[in-house]
Amino acid sequence: MTEYNNRQFRLAARPNGLPKRSDWEFVEEPARQPDTGEVLVKVEYISLDPAMRGWMNEGKSYVPQVEIGDVMRALAVGKVVSSKSESLAPGDFVSGPFGVQAYATIPAKQCGKLDITVATLPQYLNVLGMPGMTAYFGLLDVGEPKAGETVVVSGAAGAVGATVGQIAKIQGCRVVGIAGGAEKCRYITEKCGFDAAIDYKAEDVAAALKRTCPDGIDVYFDNVGGEILEACLARINLHARIVLCGAISQYNSTTPPKGPANYLSLLINRARMQGMIVFDFASRYQEAGRDMAGWMAAGKLHGREDIVAGLETFPETLLKLFSGENNGKLVLKV
């Protein structure tokens, strides 16, 4: 029986502010061989997501916290190298919650089999993975866009935001994206088809929203929270829908986050602000995957992956999410 050397990052301390390398323990040990119903997966690509920062904190959340000493939780894709399951065989490509490590021994029922003739492995962590599912259900089920409406997306050049904007265009909406930097603004208008872009690093967002959304905002898809959420609330229309997907501007704050001072705009406009977690739609992932694969094949939807090589770079690579250095979906190549 082949023995595989595993490398993994375990949580060593709960971060205060931005995570640092000392918050992790790097461990090497033999990978555990699978028991009945399990598979051993060689992890090839790991998804790095803003939500990982919240999983490191102590306290109640939508999923249990990562405990000190545990392998850091992460979604990933890879290849089965050993199997004691009838549903998966060596050579099958799979996705699952494999964690930040080189090999994962996991129940086969927690894996999803992938067809690599449809998309590449990194694409299964982007448009056809959790970011794409989040965009699809967050916009269509929670945001409920209608043709002709104005949709505004923050974090618009990121994995979720770029997909939200493209799906909104497919639905016949006018789309305005908020992103950081001229290159990202060019990307969402020239490549993703957004109607307008706002560079929050170079211009006043409130003034830019007035210019780019002269008829107000019908749907706001929020990935950042903070001052940008407040600026968008000031422009919402009657019966607007605000989708609370993330608040990356707040994740590394060492003080409690503040809510928008102008929340009464929701009352005045009889608007709805609703949080969404993609796991609530798990029973419909196949539906979303079929739709988005079809849009990709038709050239209506595309994604961009920012792939960084080297498992050992994980602590520093993760920080790219919070500095805005990544261009598209951040993926770690093992």
Secondary structure by P-SEA (a helix, b strand, c coil): cbbbbbbbcccccccccccccccbbbbbbccccccccbbbbcccbbbbcccccccccccccccccccccccbbbbbccccccccccccccccccccccccccccccccccbbbbccccccaaaaaccccaaaaaaaaaccccccccccbbbbbcccccaaaaaaaaaaaaabbbbbbbbccaaaaaaaaaccccccccccccccaaaaaaaaccccccccccccccaaaaaaaaccccbbbbbbccccccccccccccccccccccccccbbbbbbbcccccccaaaaaaaaaaaaaaccccccccccccccaaaaaaacccccccccbbbbcc
